[in-house]
Amino acid sequence: MSLSARDGESRPLEMGAGFEVGRPPGLMPGSPLDFPLVIQFGPLPFPPGQRYEWILEIDGHCDPHWRLAFSTGPVEVGA
């Protein structure tokens, strides 16, 4: 994801973490493993009326299913 600066330039928002997932006893090798992950950020300066995209990348690898686009709401006048 990138945040747009006032000058129109985009800056990536990056967060790094390490984790390890192991195969539980009895699970066949090659079986998919679930890994629940929650990432919490404080308030982020998303300007209103803009389009953004979260892109998950792990060890330089990104899958098309690891992307989520969203838009911020418009500026409310007189609120």
Contacts in CASP RR format, 6 or more apart in sequence:
PFRMAT RR
TARGET T0000
AUTHOR 0000-0000-0000
METHOD contacts of the structure
MODEL  1
MSLSARDGESRPLEMGAGFEVGRPPGLMPGSPLDFPLVIQFGPLPFPPGQ
RYEWILEIDGHCDPHWRLAFSTGPVEVGA
1 12 0 8 1.000
1 13 0 8 1.000
1 52 0 8 1.000
1 53 0 8 1.000
1 54 0 8 1.000
1 55 0 8 1.000
2 10 0 8 1.000
2 11 0 8 1.000
2 12 0 8 1.000
2 13 0 8 1.000
2 52 0 8 1.000
3 10 0 8 1.000
3 11 0 8 1.000
3 13 0 8 1.000
3 44 0 8 1.000
3 45 0 8 1.000
3 46 0 8 1.000
3 52 0 8 1.000
4 10 0 8 1.000
4 11 0 8 1.000
4 47 0 8 1.000
4 50 0 8 1.000
5 11 0 8 1.000
13 44 0 8 1.000
15 39 0 8 1.000
15 41 0 8 1.000
17 39 0 8 1.000
19 35 0 8 1.000
19 37 0 8 1.000
21 33 0 8 1.000
21 35 0 8 1.000
22 33 0 8 1.000
23 29 0 8 1.000
23 30 0 8 1.000
23 31 0 8 1.000
23 33 0 8 1.000
27 33 0 8 1.000
46 52 0 8 1.000
46 72 0 8 1.000
47 72 0 8 1.000
48 72 0 8 1.000
48 73 0 8 1.000
48 74 0 8 1.000
48 75 0 8 1.000
49 71 0 8 1.000
49 72 0 8 1.000
49 73 0 8 1.000
49 74 0 8 1.000
49 75 0 8 1.000
50 71 0 8 1.000
50 72 0 8 1.000
51 69 0 8 1.000
51 70 0 8 1.000
51 71 0 8 1.000
52 69 0 8 1.000
52 70 0 8 1.000
52 71 0 8 1.000
52 72 0 8 1.000
53 67 0 8 1.000
53 68 0 8 1.000
53 69 0 8 1.000
53 70 0 8 1.000
54 67 0 8 1.000
54 68 0 8 1.000
54 69 0 8 1.000
54 70 0 8 1.000
55 62 0 8 1.000
55 66 0 8 1.000
55 67 0 8 1.000
56 62 0 8 1.000
56 63 0 8 1.000
56 66 0 8 1.000
56 67 0 8 1.000
57 66 0 8 1.000
END
